[in-house]
C-alpha cells in the first residue's frame, strides 16, 4: 500500500523524479498520488502524498521550492532562503526554477505539459522547467539553459537534460495557430514535429523541446516515451481526464557537495 511509483532518467545524476498518479492516499477523482494543492482534494491527503514522495526520495518537504506557473518564460533563481516554499500561500510566478544550492529541491507541476529536468554535474547546478505549448514556442528550455550559463557559469555541453512524460504527438491535436508558432520558432526543423491531420495539426512537443535544447548547446538529452493522454491509468492528463483530477510533478534536488 502507498508504494510510490515515479520515473527517473539515467541522464540525471542527482535525486529526481517524474511522478505518476500511483501510490498516494488521495481518493475518488484524485486517486491516488495527487500533488495539486488547489484542485479540491483534501489538503491533508495532499500533504501526506508529499510526505510519501519525499520519504521515497530521501528528502524533506521543507526542501521543496515550487512556483505559480503561468505558461510564461520566467526562470527564477532559487537559493536556500526559498526553502520551505511548498506551502507558502503566494509563491513567485515562474515556469522554470534553477539552483546550485545544496539541499534545495525544485518542483514543477504537469498534467500533459512537458517537464524538463536539467543537471550540470560539473557545477552541481540543476533546473526544473514547465513547458506548456506556449512556453515551448517561446523557447523556455533554451532560456533556462542561458540562465544557468549566466548565473552559474555552466557550459551547455556539460548540462544533461531529461524530458519527462507528457502528452505526445499521437494525442496533441491543435489548430493552425500552434503549427504557425512552431514554424516561427523552428523554421524548417518544424517539419519533423508536425503531422497534418485534416484541418488540424498533431504537434510533437517532446521533439520540439529536444531540438530547442540542442540549439542551446545541450547534447545529452533523454526523452520519455510515455504519453500522459494515452496512459491515464498511470498519469494525470488535462486533456483526457474530464472534471476533477490530480496533478503530477517533476522534481530535482541538488546533492550536498
N, C-alpha and C positions, 0 to 999 in steps of 0.2 A: 504493500500500500504506500502511496505517496512516493513512488520511485520516479524521481525527476528524470525526464528524457530530454537531453539537449544535444545539439550538433556542434562539432568542433571542426577546425581546419588544420591540416598539417603545416600550413604556412605560418600560423600564428604561434610563436614560441613563448607565449605567456598565458596566464589564465584568461580564458574567454569562453563564450557560449553563444550559440544561436538557439534560443529556447523553442520548444514545441508547446502544444496545449496539454501535454500529458504529464501527470504526476503531482498535481496540486490538490487543494482541498475545496476549491470553488465548486458549485453545483448548478444544476439547471442549464440555462443558456450559457453560463460562464464556466462550465465544467471542462477541464479541472484546474489547469495551471494558467489562470488569468493574471496578468501583471498590470492591467489598466486600473487606475485608481478612481476614475471618474466616469465609469460607464454604467453604474447602477449596481455593481456587485457589492456584496458585504465587505466593507473596508477591512474588517478584522481578518477575513479569509484571504484577502489580497495580501495583507501584511504577512500572514502565515505562509503564503506562497513564496514571498520574497525570502523569508527565513529558510524555507526548504531549499530554494535555489542557492542561496548564499552558503548554507551548510554544505551543499554538494560541491561547491566550488572552493570552499575553504576561505571565504572572505566574510566580512560583516556587512550588514545593511548600512551601517554608518559609513562604509567606504564608497557607497554608490553616489554618483552625481548624474542627474538627468536634466532635461530642459523642457520648455514648452515648444513643441515642434509646430512650425507654421508653413512648411513647404517652401522655405526660402533657401538662402545660401550662406547664412551667417555661421561662421565657425568660431566657437568660444574656446579660449584658452582656460583650462581648469587647473587650479592649484589646490594645495592642501586645505586652504581656507574654505573651499567649496564642499568639503566632505560633510556628510550628514544631510545632503540636499535631497534625498529621496522623497521625504515627506514635507518639504518646505512648501508653503501654500502658493507662492508666486515665483516659480523658477524662471530663470532667464530664457528669453526667446532665442533658440538656436536649433539648427538641424544638423549640426556637427559639433563634436567635442574633441579636443586634443589635450594631451598632458604628457609630462615626463616626471611627474611627482610620484614616487613610490607609495604604494598603499591606496592609490585612488583607482576607483573602478568607474568607467564611463558606460553609460547605458542609453540606447535609443530604442524607441518603440516602433513596431511594424505590424502590419496585418495585410500585406500584399506589396507594400513599398519595399525598395531594395535596401537591405542593411549592408554596410561596408565596414569591415574592421581593418585597421591599419596598424602595423607594428614595425618599428625600426630597432633591430637588436643591437645596433652599434651605439645609438644614443639612448636606448631604452625609452623611446617615445611611442605613444600609442594614440589612436584616433578611432572614433565611432561616428559613422555618418548615416543619416536617414535620407535616402534618396527616393522621393516620390518622382512622378514623371516630370513635374515642373522643375524640381531641383535638379533632376538628371539633365534636363535640357539646358539648364543654366550652369552645368558643369560643376556641381558641388563637390564631386570626387576630386577633380583637378584643383579646385580651390583649397580643399583640405590638405592636399599634398604641398601646395605652395605655402600654406600657413605653417606646416610642420618644418619646412625648409627655413622660413623667415624667423620663426620663433625658437626653434630648437637646433638649428644648423644641421638638419637631416640632409642626407643625399638621397634623392628619389630612387637611385638604383639599390639602395640598402633597404628601402621600405618594402615590406611584404604585405599583400592585400588578400582579403577573403571576402567574396561576395556571397552572402548567405541566402537562405531560402526566401523566395518572394514569388510574385506572380510571373509566370513565364510567357513566352511568345505564343504558346498554344492557347492562352486564355485572355491575354491583354489586348482586347479589340477596341480600337479608338476611331475617332473621326479624323478628317484630313488635317485639322489644325495641329494635332500632335505629330503627324508624319511630317508636316511642313517644318515644325520646330526642330525635328530630328535632322532633317536635311540642312537646316541652318547651322546646327552645331557640328555635324559630322561631314557635311558635304558629300562627296562620292561614297565615303565609307558607310553612309546611312543605308545603302542598298542591302548590306548584309544583315541589317537589323529590322527590315520591313518585309511583310508579305501582304500584298493587296488581296483583300477578301470581299469581293463585291464592291459596295460603296464604303466599306470600312477598311481599316488597316490593322494588322497584327504587328505589335511592336515588341522587340526583344530588349527589355530594359537591362537585363544582365549583360548582354553583349555591348550595349551602349556604354555602360559604366566601365566595362573592361577596356574598351577602346579609349575612353577618356583617361583612364588611369595610365594606359600605355603612352598616350600623348604627353602625360605629365611626367613621364620618365620612369614609371614603375614597371618592372619586367616580370616579377614573380607574383602572379595573380591566380588564386584558386577560386573556382566558381561552382557553387552548389547546383546540382541538377534538380533539386526539389522545387515543385510548383505549389505554392500555398493554395491556389484556387483548385487545383486537382486533388490535393491531399488534405481535405478538410477534416478528416478524422485525426490528422496529425498536427495541423496548423490552423490558426485563425485566418480567415480571408474576408476582407472588407467587401469584395465584390460578390463572393459566392454565398456567404452566410448572411441571411436577411434577419433584421431585428437585432435584439440584444446579442452581443458577442464579446469575447475577451480579446486580449492583445498579447502578442509575444514580444520578445525583446532580444536585442543583440548587446552583449556586454564584453568589455575587455578591461583587465586590471593590470596596472604596471607593477611588476615584481619589485621587491626590495633589492637594491643594488648589492 
